Amino acid sequence: MVRPRLKDVAELAGVSIKTVSNVVNDYPHVSGETRARVEAAIAELSYRPNLSARSLRAGRSGVVALAVPDLDNPYFAELATNVIEAADRRGWTVLIDQTQGDRAKERVVISGIRDHLIDGLLFSPLALTGKDLAGRDERTPMVLLGERIGTGRSPYDHVGIDNVAAARAATLHLAERGRRRIAAIGVQRTAAAATGRLRLKGYQQALAEAGLPADPSLVAPAARWGRADGAEAMSRLLDSGAPDAVFCLNDTLALGALRTLLKRGYEVPGDVMVMGFDDIQDGRFATPTLSTVAPDKALIAQSAVDLLAERLSGGTDKPHEVCVPHRLAFRESTDAPARDPGLSGPA
């Protein structure tokens, strides 16, 4: 079977080859009626653009990189899946690297050591400083994910969420459920802990707004944000005087906390309510199911890929700041009605 060509689509749609090319490359200056005719012709002929040839003509590889701190963290694994799906819609292949939040590794990532392989970089750093970014002389386009680095305006596009507002809303939810000794698990004292500091700030704002005291004994540090860390921090909190609710700075900490509460005979949510952050899949299947802050991971990925595509097309100069919305997903761990995640989908 002969593969349909750009020329065949143009003839069927009654337009020029250039117009078909403009539609395929998603250029904006095509009328809605013309675009609809071209898209109908593409569908009828089952036309697929030759992405390899297009990349070669543009001097590109069709490959982008995604660098994240830790693929063992389900949030980053799920984010990577969303990035791959968004990139695939543009015909891109994604290379994935992890840095473990190590500054030396993160500096290697931005240094352009792989610039001969990739067209652009999507990067979620933990340890980099504003000075590191200012010293970057690599020309490969880069979009940053997660927290803004430094206090000034970054020269790079950035996609994130409002961690302070999200943590504040999560903690207020616990206060509105009548809880008065609300603990926080996951505080870190390292330079790479910007996300944790912002979420702690939101937690503190919520306590003040609810008229609750900020008790330092209810703030439990965690060296890492894994399940074991959450379990150990929850155990320390129970030993020093049980809280009636706990806000965990991510979902894996919350899953560990749930395990400790179960082992020690506490009922969730009756004795202690638990709130997480990230809305990972595991939380929807925990017992009880986990209430959490749900960032729009699909939109984070799509926004980052779109910004990178705009950079590659030369269509923008000034850096963009994109704040992606979040919502609260109320589930059994804060006394929401029970739902079967396998039947009902995400709360």
C-alpha beads as a LAMMPS data file, in Angstrom:
LAMMPS data file: protein, C-alpha beads

347 atoms
346 bonds

1 atom types
1 bond types

-500.0 500.0 xlo xhi
-500.0 500.0 ylo yhi
-500.0 500.0 zlo zhi

Masses

1 110.0

Atoms # bond

1 1 1 0.000 0.000 0.000
2 1 1 1.383 3.391 -1.026
3 1 1 1.792 5.754 1.895
4 1 1 -0.196 8.989 1.391
5 1 1 1.890 12.118 0.798
6 1 1 1.488 15.767 1.728
7 1 1 0.556 16.400 -1.907
8 1 1 -2.322 13.887 -1.701
9 1 1 -3.758 15.645 1.354
10 1 1 -3.485 19.024 -0.374
11 1 1 -5.320 17.767 -3.467
12 1 1 -8.134 16.195 -1.436
13 1 1 -8.575 19.312 0.724
14 1 1 -8.284 21.686 -2.247
15 1 1 -5.444 23.693 -0.712
16 1 1 -1.726 24.212 -1.288
17 1 1 0.962 21.900 0.053
18 1 1 2.203 24.825 2.169
19 1 1 -1.215 25.134 3.832
20 1 1 -1.205 21.421 4.719
21 1 1 2.285 21.836 6.159
22 1 1 1.095 24.780 8.244
23 1 1 -1.757 22.688 9.675
24 1 1 0.487 19.692 10.376
25 1 1 2.982 21.952 12.192
26 1 1 0.162 23.691 14.083
27 1 1 0.932 27.179 12.833
28 1 1 -1.748 29.604 14.063
29 1 1 -2.349 31.607 10.873
30 1 1 -4.777 29.180 9.226
31 1 1 -8.506 29.844 9.167
32 1 1 -10.775 27.509 11.099
33 1 1 -12.629 26.401 7.960
34 1 1 -9.417 25.624 6.089
35 1 1 -7.914 23.827 9.063
36 1 1 -11.050 21.668 9.364
37 1 1 -10.871 20.689 5.655
38 1 1 -7.214 19.751 5.929
39 1 1 -7.746 17.750 9.123
40 1 1 -10.660 15.897 7.493
41 1 1 -8.444 15.021 4.516
42 1 1 -5.662 13.856 6.838
43 1 1 -8.118 11.598 8.663
44 1 1 -9.620 10.218 5.447
45 1 1 -6.216 9.347 3.988
46 1 1 -4.739 8.225 7.334
47 1 1 -1.817 10.518 6.584
48 1 1 1.079 10.490 9.060
49 1 1 3.867 13.065 8.755
50 1 1 7.396 11.795 8.314
51 1 1 8.737 12.963 11.660
52 1 1 12.271 11.743 11.036
53 1 1 12.565 13.701 7.822
54 1 1 11.062 16.777 9.463
55 1 1 13.570 16.593 12.310
56 1 1 16.504 16.221 9.946
57 1 1 15.388 19.222 7.904
58 1 1 15.114 21.269 11.079
59 1 1 18.516 20.103 12.292
60 1 1 16.972 18.349 15.268
61 1 1 17.043 14.864 16.743
62 1 1 13.388 14.661 17.798
63 1 1 14.620 13.685 21.270
64 1 1 14.161 15.648 24.500
65 1 1 15.349 14.862 28.008
66 1 1 13.501 14.798 31.317
67 1 1 15.626 14.951 34.470
68 1 1 13.948 14.344 37.851
69 1 1 15.315 13.732 41.349
70 1 1 14.064 10.211 41.971
71 1 1 12.061 7.765 39.876
72 1 1 11.428 5.663 42.997
73 1 1 9.164 8.501 44.090
74 1 1 5.775 7.698 42.515
75 1 1 5.028 11.377 41.888
76 1 1 8.001 11.717 39.545
77 1 1 7.276 8.364 37.899
78 1 1 3.699 9.461 37.175
79 1 1 4.897 12.882 35.998
80 1 1 7.345 11.162 33.634
81 1 1 4.493 9.119 32.150
82 1 1 2.544 12.311 31.500
83 1 1 5.572 13.974 29.910
84 1 1 6.115 10.984 27.617
85 1 1 2.472 11.101 26.525
86 1 1 2.587 14.860 25.864
87 1 1 5.871 14.552 23.970
88 1 1 4.570 11.643 21.913
89 1 1 1.781 13.848 20.603
90 1 1 4.513 15.986 19.056
91 1 1 6.426 12.997 17.744
92 1 1 9.216 13.387 20.304
93 1 1 11.126 10.683 22.148
94 1 1 11.953 11.308 25.813
95 1 1 15.205 10.319 27.511
96 1 1 14.856 10.123 31.306
97 1 1 17.587 10.769 33.857
98 1 1 17.539 10.997 37.648
99 1 1 19.796 13.150 39.803
100 1 1 18.952 12.042 43.375
101 1 1 18.783 15.753 44.151
102 1 1 22.585 15.888 44.086
103 1 1 23.923 19.316 43.128
104 1 1 26.913 17.942 41.216
105 1 1 24.659 15.694 39.136
106 1 1 22.210 18.530 38.554
107 1 1 25.019 20.776 37.324
108 1 1 26.038 18.073 34.872
109 1 1 22.456 17.943 33.582
110 1 1 22.388 21.668 32.774
111 1 1 25.940 21.732 31.424
112 1 1 24.934 20.418 28.013
113 1 1 26.956 17.205 28.207
114 1 1 24.199 15.543 26.154
115 1 1 23.513 18.475 23.836
116 1 1 24.446 16.430 20.767
117 1 1 21.621 14.018 21.589
118 1 1 18.723 16.215 22.656
119 1 1 16.777 19.177 21.338
120 1 1 15.623 20.391 24.732
121 1 1 15.517 19.670 28.445
122 1 1 12.687 19.441 30.982
123 1 1 14.262 19.586 34.417
124 1 1 13.029 19.299 38.016
125 1 1 16.010 20.350 40.173
126 1 1 16.303 20.244 43.945
127 1 1 19.801 21.456 44.809
128 1 1 20.668 24.016 42.134
129 1 1 21.072 27.673 43.036
130 1 1 20.370 30.851 41.118
131 1 1 24.122 31.173 40.654
132 1 1 24.236 27.758 38.968
133 1 1 21.574 28.826 36.481
134 1 1 23.175 32.199 35.858
135 1 1 26.429 30.464 34.968
136 1 1 24.819 28.150 32.408
137 1 1 26.150 28.916 28.923
138 1 1 24.487 25.952 27.211
139 1 1 22.112 26.976 24.433
140 1 1 19.867 23.902 24.542
141 1 1 16.362 25.143 25.508
142 1 1 15.342 24.246 29.059
143 1 1 12.056 24.362 30.965
144 1 1 12.181 24.096 34.755
145 1 1 9.649 22.127 36.815
146 1 1 8.968 22.358 40.537
147 1 1 10.129 25.249 42.677
148 1 1 11.480 28.513 41.337
149 1 1 15.230 28.740 41.882
150 1 1 16.565 31.877 43.536
151 1 1 14.773 35.085 44.411
152 1 1 15.105 36.931 41.107
153 1 1 13.403 36.278 37.809
154 1 1 14.790 33.203 36.083
155 1 1 15.846 33.384 32.431
156 1 1 14.115 30.036 31.896
157 1 1 10.493 28.997 31.472
158 1 1 9.062 27.519 34.660
159 1 1 6.044 25.339 35.456
160 1 1 4.915 24.668 39.016
161 1 1 2.065 24.819 41.498
162 1 1 1.342 27.086 44.465
163 1 1 2.631 24.835 47.237
164 1 1 1.864 27.339 49.980
165 1 1 -1.784 27.710 48.966
166 1 1 -2.181 23.948 48.483
167 1 1 -0.720 23.067 51.892
168 1 1 -2.783 25.774 53.551
169 1 1 -5.989 24.371 52.030
170 1 1 -5.078 20.816 53.042
171 1 1 -4.418 21.813 56.652
172 1 1 -7.550 23.952 56.842
173 1 1 -9.544 20.919 55.714
174 1 1 -8.325 19.053 58.798
175 1 1 -9.170 22.003 61.053
176 1 1 -12.616 22.258 59.506
177 1 1 -13.142 18.588 60.403
178 1 1 -12.758 19.593 64.038
179 1 1 -9.126 18.565 64.552
180 1 1 -7.043 20.678 66.929
181 1 1 -3.677 18.905 67.258
182 1 1 -2.626 18.867 63.634
183 1 1 0.889 17.567 63.040
184 1 1 3.095 17.929 59.952
185 1 1 5.467 15.229 58.704
186 1 1 8.314 15.787 56.258
187 1 1 10.166 18.948 57.248
188 1 1 13.754 18.976 56.014
189 1 1 16.593 21.312 56.962
190 1 1 18.742 20.964 53.842
191 1 1 19.305 23.621 51.189
192 1 1 17.525 21.395 48.663
193 1 1 14.246 21.353 50.609
194 1 1 12.450 24.333 49.043
195 1 1 9.259 22.388 48.370
196 1 1 9.056 21.233 51.980
197 1 1 9.608 24.758 53.300
198 1 1 6.790 26.109 51.152
199 1 1 4.401 23.374 52.252
200 1 1 5.359 23.952 55.882
201 1 1 4.627 27.658 55.393
202 1 1 1.142 26.826 54.106
203 1 1 0.598 24.510 57.089
204 1 1 1.611 27.291 59.485
205 1 1 -0.631 29.826 57.752
206 1 1 -3.595 27.465 58.105
207 1 1 -2.988 26.947 61.828
208 1 1 -2.919 30.710 62.370
209 1 1 -6.069 31.185 60.300
210 1 1 -7.865 28.463 62.289
211 1 1 -6.733 29.932 65.596
212 1 1 -4.636 26.893 66.478
213 1 1 -1.262 27.107 68.255
214 1 1 1.901 26.343 66.307
215 1 1 3.303 23.570 68.510
216 1 1 6.909 22.695 67.481
217 1 1 6.479 19.202 68.953
218 1 1 3.888 18.491 66.236
219 1 1 6.356 19.159 63.395
220 1 1 8.212 15.940 62.563
221 1 1 11.288 16.054 60.314
222 1 1 12.069 13.371 57.734
223 1 1 15.459 12.859 56.132
224 1 1 13.789 11.645 52.944
225 1 1 10.209 11.524 51.709
226 1 1 9.735 7.763 51.551
227 1 1 7.313 5.387 53.230
228 1 1 9.803 4.315 55.892
229 1 1 10.482 7.951 56.768
230 1 1 6.767 8.617 57.194
231 1 1 6.339 5.524 59.347
232 1 1 9.241 6.474 61.624
233 1 1 8.121 10.119 61.937
234 1 1 4.580 9.029 62.812
235 1 1 5.946 6.734 65.506
236 1 1 7.884 9.616 67.064
237 1 1 4.791 11.806 67.062
238 1 1 2.747 9.124 68.813
239 1 1 5.463 8.653 71.440
240 1 1 5.506 12.368 72.277
241 1 1 1.731 12.858 72.485
242 1 1 -0.667 11.689 69.801
243 1 1 -2.000 14.274 67.334
244 1 1 -5.578 14.014 66.118
245 1 1 -4.598 14.764 62.514
246 1 1 -1.456 14.794 60.426
247 1 1 -0.594 16.633 57.220
248 1 1 2.148 14.792 55.345
249 1 1 4.204 16.779 52.868
250 1 1 3.830 14.032 50.271
251 1 1 1.779 10.877 49.777
252 1 1 4.558 8.352 50.368
253 1 1 5.149 9.848 53.816
254 1 1 1.399 9.567 54.396
255 1 1 1.364 5.902 53.397
256 1 1 4.103 5.201 55.922
257 1 1 2.197 7.134 58.581
258 1 1 -0.941 5.099 57.878
259 1 1 1.029 1.884 58.398
260 1 1 2.347 3.003 61.787
261 1 1 -1.104 4.085 62.940
262 1 1 -2.529 0.688 61.953
263 1 1 0.252 -1.234 63.705
264 1 1 -0.198 0.748 66.899
265 1 1 -3.944 0.316 67.053
266 1 1 -5.115 3.777 66.041
267 1 1 -8.183 4.158 63.847
268 1 1 -8.021 6.354 60.766
269 1 1 -9.853 8.676 60.503
270 1 1 -11.556 8.202 63.902
271 1 1 -8.493 8.707 66.118
272 1 1 -6.168 10.411 63.629
273 1 1 -6.989 11.913 60.244
274 1 1 -4.278 11.769 57.570
275 1 1 -3.809 14.140 54.626
276 1 1 -1.201 13.674 51.905
277 1 1 0.110 15.641 48.961
278 1 1 0.636 14.612 45.283
279 1 1 -2.318 12.278 44.569
280 1 1 -0.252 9.262 43.584
281 1 1 -2.089 6.145 42.431
282 1 1 -1.093 4.158 45.541
283 1 1 -3.099 6.512 47.752
284 1 1 -6.321 5.681 45.913
285 1 1 -5.883 2.008 46.795
286 1 1 -4.640 2.373 50.379
287 1 1 -6.745 1.228 53.326
288 1 1 -8.202 3.676 54.090
289 1 1 -7.975 5.585 50.832
290 1 1 -5.830 8.693 51.193
291 1 1 -7.124 12.259 51.123
292 1 1 -4.556 14.420 49.355
293 1 1 -3.634 17.503 47.402
294 1 1 -3.993 16.661 43.707
295 1 1 -1.792 18.708 41.369
296 1 1 -2.799 18.465 37.720
297 1 1 0.194 16.371 36.649
298 1 1 -1.085 15.997 33.086
299 1 1 -1.330 19.773 32.733
300 1 1 2.111 20.275 34.290
301 1 1 3.569 17.925 31.678
302 1 1 1.596 19.400 28.785
303 1 1 2.485 22.968 29.752
304 1 1 6.177 22.117 29.986
305 1 1 6.203 20.337 26.630
306 1 1 4.301 23.198 24.986
307 1 1 6.761 25.762 26.358
308 1 1 9.691 23.705 25.096
309 1 1 8.075 23.424 21.663
310 1 1 7.604 27.196 21.597
311 1 1 11.284 27.673 22.429
312 1 1 12.332 25.271 19.694
313 1 1 10.192 27.113 17.157
314 1 1 11.768 30.438 18.100
315 1 1 8.318 31.774 18.939
316 1 1 9.070 33.456 22.278
317 1 1 11.677 35.637 23.952
318 1 1 10.794 36.387 27.566
319 1 1 10.574 33.481 30.049
320 1 1 7.121 32.271 31.067
321 1 1 5.854 31.430 34.558
322 1 1 3.020 28.880 34.542
323 1 1 1.210 28.094 37.808
324 1 1 -0.831 24.929 37.306
325 1 1 -3.969 24.512 39.453
326 1 1 -4.490 21.891 42.132
327 1 1 -7.501 20.506 43.962
328 1 1 -8.161 18.619 47.166
329 1 1 -9.185 14.979 46.797
330 1 1 -11.225 14.005 49.863
331 1 1 -11.164 10.294 50.671
332 1 1 -11.562 7.942 53.625
333 1 1 -8.503 9.038 55.630
334 1 1 -10.285 12.317 56.451
335 1 1 -13.719 10.728 56.807
336 1 1 -14.916 11.225 53.242
337 1 1 -17.493 8.724 51.911
338 1 1 -15.962 5.390 50.900
339 1 1 -15.403 4.828 47.183
340 1 1 -14.080 1.866 45.252
341 1 1 -11.188 3.369 43.217
342 1 1 -11.352 0.494 40.783
343 1 1 -14.954 1.290 39.909
344 1 1 -15.342 4.985 40.601
345 1 1 -12.089 6.446 39.341
346 1 1 -10.138 9.187 41.107
347 1 1 -11.958 11.205 43.748

Bonds

1 1 1 2
2 1 2 3
3 1 3 4
4 1 4 5
5 1 5 6
6 1 6 7
7 1 7 8
8 1 8 9
9 1 9 10
10 1 10 11
11 1 11 12
12 1 12 13
13 1 13 14
14 1 14 15
15 1 15 16
16 1 16 17
17 1 17 18
18 1 18 19
19 1 19 20
20 1 20 21
21 1 21 22
22 1 22 23
23 1 23 24
24 1 24 25
25 1 25 26
26 1 26 27
27 1 27 28
28 1 28 29
29 1 29 30
30 1 30 31
31 1 31 32
32 1 32 33
33 1 33 34
34 1 34 35
35 1 35 36
36 1 36 37
37 1 37 38
38 1 38 39
39 1 39 40
40 1 40 41
41 1 41 42
42 1 42 43
43 1 43 44
44 1 44 45
45 1 45 46
46 1 46 47
47 1 47 48
48 1 48 49
49 1 49 50
50 1 50 51
51 1 51 52
52 1 52 53
53 1 53 54
54 1 54 55
55 1 55 56
56 1 56 57
57 1 57 58
58 1 58 59
59 1 59 60
60 1 60 61
61 1 61 62
62 1 62 63
63 1 63 64
64 1 64 65
65 1 65 66
66 1 66 67
67 1 67 68
68 1 68 69
69 1 69 70
70 1 70 71
71 1 71 72
72 1 72 73
73 1 73 74
74 1 74 75
75 1 75 76
76 1 76 77
77 1 77 78
78 1 78 79
79 1 79 80
80 1 80 81
81 1 81 82
82 1 82 83
83 1 83 84
84 1 84 85
85 1 85 86
86 1 86 87
87 1 87 88
88 1 88 89
89 1 89 90
90 1 90 91
91 1 91 92
92 1 92 93
93 1 93 94
94 1 94 95
95 1 95 96
96 1 96 97
97 1 97 98
98 1 98 99
99 1 99 100
100 1 100 101
101 1 101 102
102 1 102 103
103 1 103 104
104 1 104 105
105 1 105 106
106 1 106 107
107 1 107 108
108 1 108 109
109 1 109 110
110 1 110 111
111 1 111 112
112 1 112 113
113 1 113 114
114 1 114 115
115 1 115 116
116 1 116 117
117 1 117 118
118 1 118 119
119 1 119 120
120 1 120 121
121 1 121 122
122 1 122 123
123 1 123 124
124 1 124 125
125 1 125 126
126 1 126 127
127 1 127 128
128 1 128 129
129 1 129 130
130 1 130 131
131 1 131 132
132 1 132 133
133 1 133 134
134 1 134 135
135 1 135 136
136 1 136 137
137 1 137 138
138 1 138 139
139 1 139 140
140 1 140 141
141 1 141 142
142 1 142 143
143 1 143 144
144 1 144 145
145 1 145 146
146 1 146 147
147 1 147 148
148 1 148 149
149 1 149 150
150 1 150 151
151 1 151 152
152 1 152 153
153 1 153 154
154 1 154 155
155 1 155 156
156 1 156 157
157 1 157 158
158 1 158 159
159 1 159 160
160 1 160 161
161 1 161 162
162 1 162 163
163 1 163 164
164 1 164 165
165 1 165 166
166 1 166 167
167 1 167 168
168 1 168 169
169 1 169 170
170 1 170 171
171 1 171 172
172 1 172 173
173 1 173 174
174 1 174 175
175 1 175 176
176 1 176 177
177 1 177 178
178 1 178 179
179 1 179 180
180 1 180 181
181 1 181 182
182 1 182 183
183 1 183 184
184 1 184 185
185 1 185 186
186 1 186 187
187 1 187 188
188 1 188 189
189 1 189 190
190 1 190 191
191 1 191 192
192 1 192 193
193 1 193 194
194 1 194 195
195 1 195 196
196 1 196 197
197 1 197 198
198 1 198 199
199 1 199 200
200 1 200 201
201 1 201 202
202 1 202 203
203 1 203 204
204 1 204 205
205 1 205 206
206 1 206 207
207 1 207 208
208 1 208 209
209 1 209 210
210 1 210 211
211 1 211 212
212 1 212 213
213 1 213 214
214 1 214 215
215 1 215 216
216 1 216 217
217 1 217 218
218 1 218 219
219 1 219 220
220 1 220 221
221 1 221 222
222 1 222 223
223 1 223 224
224 1 224 225
225 1 225 226
226 1 226 227
227 1 227 228
228 1 228 229
229 1 229 230
230 1 230 231
231 1 231 232
232 1 232 233
233 1 233 234
234 1 234 235
235 1 235 236
236 1 236 237
237 1 237 238
238 1 238 239
239 1 239 240
240 1 240 241
241 1 241 242
242 1 242 243
243 1 243 244
244 1 244 245
245 1 245 246
246 1 246 247
247 1 247 248
248 1 248 249
249 1 249 250
250 1 250 251
251 1 251 252
252 1 252 253
253 1 253 254
254 1 254 255
255 1 255 256
256 1 256 257
257 1 257 258
258 1 258 259
259 1 259 260
260 1 260 261
261 1 261 262
262 1 262 263
263 1 263 264
264 1 264 265
265 1 265 266
266 1 266 267
267 1 267 268
268 1 268 269
269 1 269 270
270 1 270 271
271 1 271 272
272 1 272 273
273 1 273 274
274 1 274 275
275 1 275 276
276 1 276 277
277 1 277 278
278 1 278 279
279 1 279 280
280 1 280 281
281 1 281 282
282 1 282 283
283 1 283 284
284 1 284 285
285 1 285 286
286 1 286 287
287 1 287 288
288 1 288 289
289 1 289 290
290 1 290 291
291 1 291 292
292 1 292 293
293 1 293 294
294 1 294 295
295 1 295 296
296 1 296 297
297 1 297 298
298 1 298 299
299 1 299 300
300 1 300 301
301 1 301 302
302 1 302 303
303 1 303 304
304 1 304 305
305 1 305 306
306 1 306 307
307 1 307 308
308 1 308 309
309 1 309 310
310 1 310 311
311 1 311 312
312 1 312 313
313 1 313 314
314 1 314 315
315 1 315 316
316 1 316 317
317 1 317 318
318 1 318 319
319 1 319 320
320 1 320 321
321 1 321 322
322 1 322 323
323 1 323 324
324 1 324 325
325 1 325 326
326 1 326 327
327 1 327 328
328 1 328 329
329 1 329 330
330 1 330 331
331 1 331 332
332 1 332 333
333 1 333 334
334 1 334 335
335 1 335 336
336 1 336 337
337 1 337 338
338 1 338 339
339 1 339 340
340 1 340 341
341 1 341 342
342 1 342 343
343 1 343 344
344 1 344 345
345 1 345 346
346 1 346 347
